[in-house]
């Protein structure tokens, strides 16, 4: 059986990690023992990225043309590499797409790609987004340029919060046999948007390389601090991830004479400098540090007492699952799928979106650290497995 996964790039990000995890789990021997035939897996990437090194053995990698690779790589990454020719090509692409539109632009790029094999299943793993310029992508490619018996599209976000539009969404997924959402909440909102496709909308929760996460978490000691350690991880983008709230929370706690903690923020992104300036302006440099990207962020989670997620919306965030694998309680904002991973007051706490609500929860935990230890015990006494997620996957991708 031949499977094709199509992805935008393998830069550091939640969807990229979810793709790598899925490939790893499919390649595990214990999964192969449950099916009747071996699986040949191809991966076609528009761009590149640091996570390419994590592609599992025997997954066949195919890359896009130079132009497609540059277009599918964040502008800041292309700029930082210092290749003037590549930067000029990237800028030319930005101009062209504004003139002719993203759908026509990508279609012309896809026509220049070498034709791939015929597949039993072709999976568009990155959802196309309904706004901006570089917004077409893996779904358009699988729909128009891949020969497959079954075509499946993944949706990793809340389509309502992300601004999906009815007509665009209907057209994008018209020819797909299945649409896979990563959470029940995501599925419900997608059905609300396009009820005509309800019968082909399924749920497959993200998969996690559990033993690998635990092993990597022990590779180094990231910090030694007195008091309670808090960590947040993600792309430093304030519009969706709301990392600008963290310095403000530290300021509120400090003003309330609560300083028995240190907060580490792991990740990079367009608002990294802005948030560092905010830390200095609010006078909380003693309580918080933005440390940038880390190839292996797991020791930060493993050594922390609380993991905090401040996102405005999410699909099924990888970081929550990773925190639970490592026994770290989670405080998260109340995006629709949060309750699918967090059992209130058992392995974490779900706050309202308001700054005051997050502050109130953190204040309570910092004043009552026994509550943190109680949730840690609950998590460590639970068993985290991929069985449900893999069963969901094999129900959609009928291997064997």
C-alpha positions as CSV (number, residue, x, y, z in Angstrom):
1,X,0.0,0.0,0.0
2,X,1.3,3.4,-0.9
3,X,0.6,6.5,1.1
4,X,1.5,10.1,0.3
5,X,1.7,12.9,2.8
6,X,2.0,16.5,1.5
7,X,3.3,19.3,3.7
8,X,4.2,22.9,3.4
9,X,7.5,22.8,5.3
10,X,9.2,21.3,8.4
11,X,10.0,24.5,10.2
12,X,9.5,24.4,14.0
13,X,5.7,24.4,14.6
14,X,2.9,22.3,16.0
15,X,1.5,21.0,12.6
16,X,5.0,20.1,11.5
17,X,5.7,18.1,14.7
18,X,2.3,16.4,14.4
19,X,3.3,15.3,10.9
20,X,6.6,13.9,12.0
21,X,4.9,12.1,14.9
22,X,2.4,10.5,12.6
23,X,5.1,9.3,10.3
24,X,7.1,7.8,13.2
25,X,4.1,6.0,14.7
26,X,3.1,4.5,11.3
27,X,6.6,3.2,11.0
28,X,6.7,1.5,14.3
29,X,6.9,-2.3,14.2
30,X,4.0,-2.8,16.6
31,X,1.7,-1.0,14.2
32,X,2.8,-3.0,11.3
33,X,2.0,-6.2,13.1
34,X,-1.6,-5.2,13.2
35,X,-2.0,-4.9,9.5
36,X,-1.9,-7.3,6.6
37,X,0.5,-5.5,4.3
38,X,3.6,-3.3,4.5
39,X,3.2,0.4,4.0
40,X,5.3,2.5,1.6
41,X,5.2,6.1,2.7
42,X,6.2,9.1,0.5
43,X,6.4,12.7,1.8
44,X,6.3,15.6,-0.6
45,X,7.3,18.9,1.0
46,X,7.0,22.3,-0.6
47,X,9.7,23.8,1.6
48,X,12.3,22.6,4.0
49,X,13.1,23.2,7.7
50,X,15.1,22.0,10.6
51,X,12.7,19.2,11.4
52,X,13.6,17.4,8.2
53,X,16.3,15.6,10.2
54,X,13.5,13.9,12.2
55,X,11.8,12.3,9.2
56,X,11.9,8.5,10.1
57,X,13.9,6.0,8.2
58,X,12.4,4.6,5.0
59,X,10.0,7.5,4.4
60,X,10.7,8.7,0.9
61,X,11.2,12.5,0.7
62,X,10.4,14.5,-2.4
63,X,11.0,18.3,-2.5
64,X,9.5,21.1,-4.4
65,X,11.3,23.3,-7.0
66,X,13.6,26.1,-5.7
67,X,10.9,28.7,-6.2
68,X,8.2,26.6,-4.4
69,X,10.7,25.9,-1.6
70,X,11.4,29.6,-1.1
71,X,7.7,30.6,-1.3
72,X,6.9,27.9,1.3
73,X,9.6,29.1,3.7
74,X,8.9,32.1,6.0
75,X,10.4,35.3,4.7
76,X,12.4,35.8,7.9
77,X,14.1,32.4,7.5
78,X,15.0,33.1,3.8
79,X,16.3,36.6,4.8
80,X,18.4,35.2,7.7
81,X,20.2,32.7,5.5
82,X,21.7,35.7,3.6
83,X,21.4,34.4,0.0
84,X,20.6,37.5,-2.0
85,X,19.4,35.6,-5.1
86,X,17.0,33.5,-3.0
87,X,15.7,36.6,-1.2
88,X,15.1,38.4,-4.5
89,X,13.2,35.3,-5.8
90,X,11.1,35.3,-2.6
91,X,10.3,39.0,-3.0
92,X,9.4,38.5,-6.7
93,X,7.0,35.7,-5.6
94,X,5.4,38.1,-3.1
95,X,4.8,40.6,-5.9
96,X,3.4,38.1,-8.4
97,X,1.0,36.5,-6.0
98,X,-0.5,39.9,-5.2
99,X,-1.0,40.5,-9.0
100,X,-2.5,37.2,-10.1
101,X,-3.9,35.8,-6.8
102,X,-2.7,32.8,-4.8
103,X,-4.8,30.1,-6.4
104,X,-3.4,30.8,-9.9
105,X,0.0,31.4,-8.6
106,X,0.3,28.1,-6.8
107,X,-1.3,26.3,-9.8
108,X,1.5,27.5,-12.0
109,X,4.1,26.4,-9.5
110,X,2.6,23.0,-9.1
111,X,2.6,22.5,-12.9
112,X,6.4,22.7,-12.8
113,X,6.7,19.8,-10.3
114,X,7.8,16.4,-11.3
115,X,4.7,14.1,-11.4
116,X,4.5,11.7,-8.5
117,X,3.4,8.1,-8.4
118,X,-0.2,6.8,-8.1
119,X,-1.2,6.3,-4.5
120,X,-3.8,4.4,-2.5
121,X,-4.2,7.4,-0.2
122,X,-3.0,11.0,-0.6
123,X,-3.1,13.1,2.5
124,X,-3.0,16.9,2.5
125,X,-1.6,17.4,6.0
126,X,-1.6,21.2,6.2
127,X,-4.9,23.0,6.0
128,X,-5.1,25.8,3.4
129,X,-6.1,29.1,5.1
130,X,-8.8,31.4,3.6
131,X,-6.9,34.7,3.8
132,X,-3.6,36.3,3.0
133,X,-1.5,35.8,-0.1
134,X,0.5,32.6,0.4
135,X,-2.7,30.8,1.5
136,X,-3.0,28.0,-1.0
137,X,-1.1,24.9,-0.5
138,X,-1.3,21.2,0.2
139,X,-5.0,20.7,-0.3
140,X,-4.9,22.4,-3.7
141,X,-1.9,20.3,-4.7
142,X,-3.5,17.0,-3.6
143,X,-6.8,17.9,-5.2
144,X,-5.5,19.0,-8.6
145,X,-2.1,17.3,-9.1
146,X,-2.0,14.0,-7.3
147,X,-3.4,10.7,-8.6
148,X,-4.8,8.7,-5.7
149,X,-7.7,6.3,-5.0
150,X,-8.6,8.2,-1.9
151,X,-7.8,11.8,-1.0
152,X,-7.9,13.1,2.6
153,X,-7.4,16.6,4.0
154,X,-6.4,17.4,7.5
155,X,-7.7,20.5,9.4
156,X,-5.5,21.5,12.4
157,X,-7.3,24.6,13.6
158,X,-10.7,25.9,14.7
159,X,-12.2,26.9,11.3
160,X,-14.5,29.5,12.8
161,X,-11.9,31.3,14.9
162,X,-9.4,31.0,12.0
163,X,-11.8,32.8,9.7
164,X,-12.6,30.1,7.2
165,X,-15.3,31.3,4.7
166,X,-18.1,29.1,3.4
167,X,-17.6,29.3,-0.3
168,X,-13.8,29.0,-0.1
169,X,-14.0,26.0,2.3
170,X,-16.7,24.3,0.2
171,X,-14.5,24.6,-2.9
172,X,-11.3,23.6,-1.2
173,X,-12.7,20.3,0.2
174,X,-15.2,19.4,-2.6
175,X,-13.2,16.6,-4.1
176,X,-11.8,15.0,-0.9
177,X,-13.1,11.7,0.3
178,X,-12.5,12.6,3.9
179,X,-11.8,15.7,5.9
180,X,-10.0,14.9,9.2
181,X,-10.2,17.3,12.1
182,X,-7.8,17.0,15.0
183,X,-10.4,17.5,17.7
184,X,-14.1,17.1,18.2
185,X,-14.6,20.8,18.7
186,X,-12.8,21.4,15.4
187,X,-15.1,18.9,13.7
188,X,-18.3,20.5,15.2
189,X,-17.3,23.9,14.0
190,X,-16.4,22.7,10.5
191,X,-19.8,20.9,10.3
192,X,-21.4,24.2,11.4
193,X,-19.6,26.0,8.6
194,X,-20.1,23.4,5.8
195,X,-23.0,21.0,6.9
196,X,-23.2,19.6,3.4
197,X,-19.9,17.7,4.1
198,X,-20.9,16.3,7.5
199,X,-20.7,12.6,6.5
200,X,-17.1,12.9,5.4
201,X,-15.7,14.9,8.3
202,X,-13.9,12.7,10.9
203,X,-11.7,13.1,13.9
204,X,-8.1,11.9,14.4
205,X,-6.3,13.2,17.5
206,X,-2.6,14.0,17.2
207,X,-0.1,11.2,17.9
208,X,2.9,11.5,20.2
209,X,6.2,9.7,20.3
210,X,5.9,9.0,24.0
211,X,9.1,7.2,24.8
212,X,11.1,9.6,22.6
213,X,9.7,12.6,24.4
214,X,10.6,11.1,27.8
215,X,14.1,10.2,26.7
216,X,14.8,13.6,25.2
217,X,13.5,15.3,28.3
218,X,16.4,13.9,30.2
219,X,19.2,15.1,27.9
220,X,20.1,18.2,29.7
221,X,19.2,20.5,32.7
222,X,17.9,23.8,31.2
223,X,17.8,25.8,34.4
224,X,18.2,25.7,38.2
225,X,15.8,28.0,39.9
226,X,14.4,28.5,43.4
227,X,10.7,28.5,43.7
228,X,8.1,27.3,41.2
229,X,9.1,27.0,37.5
230,X,6.6,27.9,34.8
231,X,7.1,27.3,31.1
232,X,5.4,28.3,27.9
233,X,6.4,27.1,24.4
234,X,5.4,28.1,20.9
235,X,5.7,30.5,18.0
236,X,6.1,34.0,19.5
237,X,3.1,35.5,17.6
238,X,0.9,37.7,19.8
239,X,-2.2,37.8,17.5
240,X,-2.9,34.1,17.9
241,X,-0.7,32.8,20.7
242,X,-1.0,35.9,23.0
243,X,2.5,35.7,24.4
244,X,2.3,39.4,25.2
245,X,0.0,38.4,28.1
246,X,2.9,36.6,29.9
247,X,4.9,39.7,30.9
248,X,1.7,41.4,32.0
249,X,0.8,38.4,34.1
250,X,4.3,38.6,35.7
251,X,3.8,42.2,36.4
252,X,0.4,41.6,38.0
253,X,1.8,38.8,40.2
254,X,4.8,41.0,41.2
255,X,2.5,43.9,42.1
256,X,0.6,41.4,44.4
257,X,3.9,40.5,46.1
258,X,4.0,37.0,44.5
259,X,7.5,36.4,43.2
260,X,8.1,32.7,44.2
261,X,8.4,31.7,40.5
262,X,10.4,32.0,37.3
263,X,8.7,31.8,33.9
264,X,10.6,30.6,30.8
265,X,9.3,31.1,27.3
266,X,10.7,28.9,24.6
267,X,10.3,29.8,20.9
268,X,10.9,32.5,18.3
269,X,8.7,34.5,16.0
270,X,7.7,37.9,14.7
271,X,6.9,39.3,18.2
272,X,10.0,38.0,20.0
273,X,11.7,41.4,20.2
274,X,8.5,43.2,21.1
275,X,7.8,40.9,24.0
276,X,11.4,41.2,25.3
277,X,11.0,45.0,25.3
278,X,7.7,44.6,27.2
279,X,9.5,42.5,29.8
280,X,12.1,45.3,30.3
281,X,9.5,48.1,30.3
282,X,7.3,46.3,32.9
283,X,10.3,45.6,35.1
284,X,9.9,41.9,35.3
285,X,13.2,40.7,33.9
286,X,13.9,38.9,37.2
287,X,10.8,36.8,36.8
288,X,10.7,35.9,33.1
289,X,13.0,35.0,30.2
290,X,12.4,34.5,26.5
291,X,15.1,32.0,25.5
292,X,14.4,31.6,21.8
293,X,14.0,28.3,19.8
294,X,15.4,25.1,21.2
295,X,15.9,22.0,19.1
296,X,14.9,20.0,22.1
297,X,12.5,21.9,24.4
298,X,11.4,18.9,26.4
299,X,13.8,19.3,29.3
300,X,12.2,22.7,29.9
301,X,8.8,21.1,30.2
302,X,10.1,18.2,32.3
303,X,11.8,20.5,34.8
304,X,8.9,22.9,35.1
305,X,6.1,22.7,37.7
306,X,3.4,24.3,35.4
307,X,2.9,24.6,31.7
308,X,0.9,27.6,30.6
309,X,-0.8,28.0,27.2
310,X,-2.3,31.5,26.4
311,X,-3.6,30.9,22.9
312,X,-6.7,32.7,21.5
313,X,-7.6,29.5,19.6
314,X,-6.1,26.1,18.9
315,X,-7.0,22.8,17.1
316,X,-5.5,20.1,19.3
317,X,-2.2,21.6,20.6
318,X,0.8,19.3,20.6
319,X,2.3,21.1,23.6
320,X,-0.5,20.1,26.0
321,X,0.0,16.5,25.1
322,X,3.8,16.8,25.5
323,X,3.3,18.4,28.9
324,X,1.0,15.6,30.1
325,X,3.5,12.9,28.8
326,X,6.1,14.5,31.0
327,X,3.9,14.8,34.0
328,X,3.6,18.6,34.0
329,X,0.2,20.2,34.9
330,X,-1.3,22.6,32.4
331,X,-3.0,25.9,32.7
332,X,-4.7,26.8,29.5
333,X,-7.1,29.3,28.0
334,X,-10.6,28.0,27.1
335,X,-10.4,27.4,23.4
336,X,-13.1,24.9,22.3
337,X,-11.0,21.7,22.3
338,X,-9.2,22.4,25.6
339,X,-11.5,20.1,27.6
340,X,-10.6,17.2,25.3
341,X,-7.1,17.2,26.7
342,X,-7.6,18.8,30.1
343,X,-9.7,17.3,32.9
344,X,-10.5,20.3,35.1
345,X,-8.5,20.3,38.4
346,X,-7.2,16.8,37.6
347,X,-4.3,17.3,35.1
348,X,-4.7,21.0,34.7
349,X,-7.0,24.1,34.8
350,X,-8.9,25.8,32.0
351,X,-9.2,29.6,32.4
352,X,-11.3,32.2,30.7
353,X,-9.6,34.2,27.9
354,X,-9.4,37.3,30.1
355,X,-6.1,38.3,31.6
356,X,-7.7,38.5,35.1
357,X,-8.8,34.9,34.9
358,X,-5.4,33.6,34.0
359,X,-3.9,35.7,36.8
360,X,-6.4,34.4,39.4
361,X,-5.6,30.8,38.6
362,X,-1.8,31.3,38.6
363,X,-2.0,33.3,41.9
364,X,-4.0,30.5,43.5
365,X,-1.5,27.8,42.4
366,X,1.6,29.8,43.4
367,X,0.1,30.4,46.9
368,X,-1.0,26.8,47.2
369,X,1.8,24.7,45.6
370,X,0.4,21.5,47.1
371,X,-2.3,21.8,44.4
372,X,0.4,21.6,41.7
373,X,1.9,18.5,43.3
374,X,-1.6,16.9,43.5
375,X,-2.1,17.4,39.8
376,X,1.4,16.0,39.1
377,X,0.5,12.9,41.0
378,X,-2.7,12.5,39.1
379,X,-0.9,12.8,35.8
380,X,1.8,10.3,36.8
381,X,-0.7,7.8,37.9
382,X,-2.5,8.0,34.5
383,X,-1.4,6.1,31.4
384,X,-0.8,8.2,28.3
385,X,-1.1,6.2,25.1
386,X,-1.7,6.6,21.3
387,X,-4.2,3.8,21.0
388,X,-7.3,5.9,20.6
389,X,-5.5,8.2,18.0
390,X,-4.1,5.3,16.0
391,X,-7.5,3.5,16.0
392,X,-9.0,6.8,14.6
393,X,-6.3,7.0,12.0
394,X,-6.7,3.4,10.8
395,X,-10.5,3.9,10.6
396,X,-9.9,6.7,8.1
397,X,-6.9,5.3,6.3
398,X,-7.9,1.7,6.0
399,X,-4.5,0.0,5.8
400,X,-4.4,-3.7,5.2
